[in-house]
Structure formats: structure tokens, C-alpha cells
Amino acid sequence: MHKPAILGGNPAFKELIPITQPTLPPIDSLQKPLSQIFSTGQITNGRFVKELEKKASSYLGAKYAIAMSCCTSGLILTEQALALSGEVILPSFTFCATAHSLLWNNLIPVFVDCKRNTHNIDPQKIEAAITPKTSAILAVDVFGNPCERENLQEIAKQYNLKLIIDAAHSFGSLYKEKQIGGFADAQVFSLSPTKLVVAGEGGIIITEDKTLAEKLVLARNYGSPLDYNCEFAGLNARMEEANAILALRSLEMLEDNVKKRNKLVTIYKQRLSTLPGVNFQEIEPSNRSTYKDFSILIKPDSFGMTRNHLAQALEAENIETRFYFYPPIHQQKVYQSLGINYEDMLPNTLAISASAISLPLYSHMPEEYVNRICSAIEIIHKYAGEVKEAVSGE
Ligand SMILES: *Cc1c(COP(=O)(O)O)cnc(C)c1O
């Protein structure tokens, strides 16, 4: 009988299977546009960024798309442009950049719990967190699972709050069988290498609001209008032409890549759901996730070990894993220093954060790898008792 590598068996893979990898277009497809920007010298502020904005708004079903240097600068400048003040409600189960954008605007983050099943902010818990100082809700599409846009919009309207969606993970997601454009005051995407549409580094903001769109175009260019008479302090947050060229090719591959990931996840789920103590993030049947990440939740009692044990055992198999998102934002040092005590207030966030483990997934990953990873997990589970003793820590 084959044994887990951590107990002396052969590792599932000879070389490390990374948690993710960008799926890049063939280099030949970039040569022509790249030589164009070299021959014209137009390496920024040119036609490729404009073309990307047009294609992105059309794909996403949004009126306006504004390309940015990254999603973080997009969030920061959107919050500035919407003139947010005081407190902003957001989930704690997200990537740090969501909350950091608020600190850059001197806004106070107010963390609200997420739902156990979807991992997304729980609209029903938002109302209790609203105070006279609240100016906005900043929701997140966790791992590409679209947050509850309609419910969030209703609450925002009722309390006269702005709604921003950190859609860093969800370029390619569907909400109620439709593209995710058209909701919220703004939605901000990331085009960094771990996301599905890759620019190198880059971001895109979509909005239906013309005034906001115009303000953001100024904001990414120092806030400087044509007469150089600035009304506010912007940044240099422009996307370069070379990045837009890569993003355009990547966008052409998006639909295909989302489908491939969904197929790989179907295999993962089919096989892993037969093991006790393995649970999954739930995606509403009418929604589609990009599966920017694929995480499973480990229940130690029934699985036989914690996700930390599993991670160590998988490392021995040359399978890379991550704990997204651990620690949750409200427990990170910079947010602890705000002096707000969230003790016991975010039980779902704590539970998910302590039990989630992300497995390798990228769009060009062979199905055979998924099967081999599942086999490795099955064997590790089978030898749970011995594995637990072999690995260190809790
Ligand atoms: C990646 C990510 C960001 C930051 O995106 P950048 O383009 O790297 O600035 C923001 N929010 C979430 C949820 C992310 O995963």
C-alpha cells in the first residue's frame, strides 16, 4: 500500500506544484503591438489602454471602465473620488489590500462577519454596524464568488451609503447568470499575476456614473486637469501600454479559462466530497465563480487532522498550499492597533480562516494533476493518525 510522503512514501510529484500560475498568451501574439509602442514611442497614455477599457466595459456590461496601475490604487482613488468619510463597513475575511485602501483615506474600517457558506459579507449583519458616521459599504467577491449585489445595493440605498465592490477576484464571474457590471457605485478589479485577467500589474474600475468616471481619469493622472490647476491630490496610477497589451490578450482567453477552472474544481469537489470533514465554499447555482482560488475547509474531528497538518503533509508531496485568508484582517497588527475589540464578533470569519486551505489551481493545470492531488489527500487522510504524529505543531 502506497504511503504518504511524510511517512516515507514517494511524493505525489517530483517537482513542486505551485498554488497558482498565470496563464499567459503566446509571446508571438504580443510582438506586433509591442513593436508598435516601441516604434511610436507611445509607451503610456496610448491606444492600448483605451482599447482595454472598451473591451473590459463591454465584457463586464458596464458603462465606464477606467484602467489603473493596480486594484489597490483603484480602491484608494475610488474612495477618495466618492468623498467617503468616517466609517466604512467591510468583511474581515479578505485580502489586506481591501482594508488598507481605507487607511490610505483616513477612513475607519468597521468589520462585519461573513456567511459560513458563501464566505462573503453577510448583508443581514451590516445594519447593526451602521452608525451616523458610516459612509459606505466595501464588499468583496471572495475567491471569485459574487457577493450579494442586490441585497447590498438595497441596504446602501436605504441608509444613503455608497457601495464599492472589491472585485479583484471576479473578472469572469457571473451574478444571477449575468455579467457583474451595472451594480454598485464602483467595482474594482485586479489584473495582477494571480488573478485571471493578467496585465502584469494592473487594475480596472467599472462604474455607471459619468462624473465618477471622469474624476477617476483625473485621479490616476495626479488629479491634474488640462490647465494644470488641480482641485485635488491624485496619484500616478496609470496603466502602461505594455500591460494593456498583455491584458487584452489575456482577456481574450478569459471565458475559456473560467470554464477550465470550473471543470477542474468539479473534479476536485467530486473526489474530495467523499472524504469526511471536507467542506466547500458554496456558490449559488445561478452564479459563476472564477475560482481565483479553490479552498477547502477541514473539520479536524472528522478529517482526522487539522488543515495545518494537512498542509505539512502536502508539502512533503510537493504540493503547495496557502491559508487564504489567515490571519483575518481584524487580527492583523495594523488593525489591532486601531484599538477596536472584535472578540467573538466575527465567529464565521474566525472559523473559516482557521480551517480553510487553498489547493493548487491555475487555468492551464492538467486534470491529471487534480486527480493526483486528490489521491494524495485521500492517502494522507487514510493515514491520518500516523501523519498527525509525524508532523509538528498543532
Ligand atoms: C489581489 C487583491 C487586491 C490587490 O490587487 P492589486 O492589483 O495587487 O493591487 C485587492 N483585493 C483583493 C481581494 C485581492 O485579492
The ligand as a MOL file (V3000), in Angstrom:
LIG
                    3D

  0  0  0     0  0            999 V3000
M  V30 BEGIN CTAB
M  V30 COUNTS 15 15 0 0 0
M  V30 BEGIN ATOM
M  V30 1 C -5.1260 40.9780 -5.2320 0
M  V30 2 C -6.1440 41.6880 -4.4210 0
M  V30 3 C -6.1350 43.0860 -4.2760 0
M  V30 4 C -4.9910 43.9250 -4.7520 0
M  V30 5 O -4.8370 43.9130 -6.1090 0
M  V30 6 P -3.5440 44.6350 -6.7490 0
M  V30 7 O -3.8820 44.6970 -8.1940 0
M  V30 8 O -2.3820 43.7370 -6.4640 0
M  V30 9 O -3.4120 45.9580 -6.1170 0
M  V30 10 C -7.1760 43.6960 -3.6250 0
M  V30 11 N -8.1710 42.9680 -3.0700 0
M  V30 12 C -8.2040 41.6230 -3.1460 0
M  V30 13 C -9.3490 40.9010 -2.5360 0
M  V30 14 C -7.1730 40.9410 -3.7980 0
M  V30 15 O -7.1540 39.6090 -3.8190 0
M  V30 END ATOM
M  V30 BEGIN BOND
M  V30 1 1 1 2
M  V30 2 1 2 3
M  V30 3 2 2 14
M  V30 4 1 3 4
M  V30 5 2 3 10
M  V30 6 1 4 5
M  V30 7 1 5 6
M  V30 8 2 6 7
M  V30 9 1 6 8
M  V30 10 1 6 9
M  V30 11 1 10 11
M  V30 12 2 11 12
M  V30 13 1 12 13
M  V30 14 1 12 14
M  V30 15 1 14 15
M  V30 END BOND
M  V30 END CTAB
M  END
